[in-house]
Amino acid sequence: MKILYLIKERGSLTNTLKEIIDAQVLDGNEVLVINFYEENANYDILIDDIFDYDEVVCF
């Protein structure tokens, strides 16, 4: 499964969330995390990713 995490604020990426993401990777899932507070998002690519991934989680 391909899972996309969109993180809006630094405080949203907690240790608990990091553990969940790590567990999903260990289970064989493809996980992409985009931190809007650290990166300048290319919205054309972002839209493509949203439709390409099986699950999108926003924080």
C-alpha positions as CSV (number, residue, x, y, z in Angstrom):
1,M,0.0,0.0,0.0
2,K,1.2,3.5,-0.8
3,I,0.6,6.0,2.1
4,L,1.1,9.8,1.8
5,Y,1.4,11.9,5.0
6,L,0.9,15.6,4.6
7,I,2.2,17.4,7.7
8,K,1.2,21.1,8.1
9,E,2.8,22.1,11.4
10,R,6.0,21.0,13.2
11,G,4.1,20.1,16.3
12,S,2.0,17.6,14.3
13,L,4.9,15.3,13.7
14,T,5.0,13.7,17.1
15,N,7.0,10.7,18.3
16,T,3.8,8.6,18.2
17,L,3.2,9.5,14.6
18,K,6.9,8.8,13.7
19,E,6.5,5.3,15.3
20,I,3.3,4.7,13.3
21,I,5.1,5.7,10.1
22,D,8.1,3.5,11.0
23,A,5.8,0.5,11.6
24,Q,4.0,1.0,8.3
25,V,7.4,1.0,6.5
26,L,8.4,-2.2,8.3
27,D,5.1,-3.8,7.2
28,G,6.3,-3.2,3.6
29,N,4.2,-0.1,2.8
30,E,5.6,2.7,0.6
31,V,5.4,5.8,2.8
32,L,6.0,9.4,1.7
33,V,6.0,12.3,4.3
34,I,5.7,15.8,3.0
35,N,6.4,18.5,5.7
36,F,4.9,21.8,4.5
37,Y,6.7,23.6,7.3
38,E,10.1,22.6,6.0
39,E,9.6,22.3,2.2
40,N,8.3,24.4,-0.6
41,A,5.8,22.1,-2.1
42,N,5.5,21.8,-5.8
43,Y,1.7,21.7,-6.1
44,D,1.6,20.0,-9.5
45,I,3.6,17.1,-8.1
46,L,1.6,17.1,-4.9
47,I,-1.7,16.7,-6.7
48,D,-0.3,13.8,-8.8
49,D,0.9,12.2,-5.5
50,I,-2.5,12.6,-3.9
51,F,-4.1,10.7,-6.7
52,D,-1.3,8.2,-7.0
53,Y,-1.2,7.1,-3.3
54,D,-3.8,4.6,-1.9
55,E,-4.2,6.5,1.4
56,V,-3.6,10.2,2.2
57,V,-3.3,11.3,5.8
58,C,-3.2,15.0,6.7
59,F,-2.0,16.5,10.0
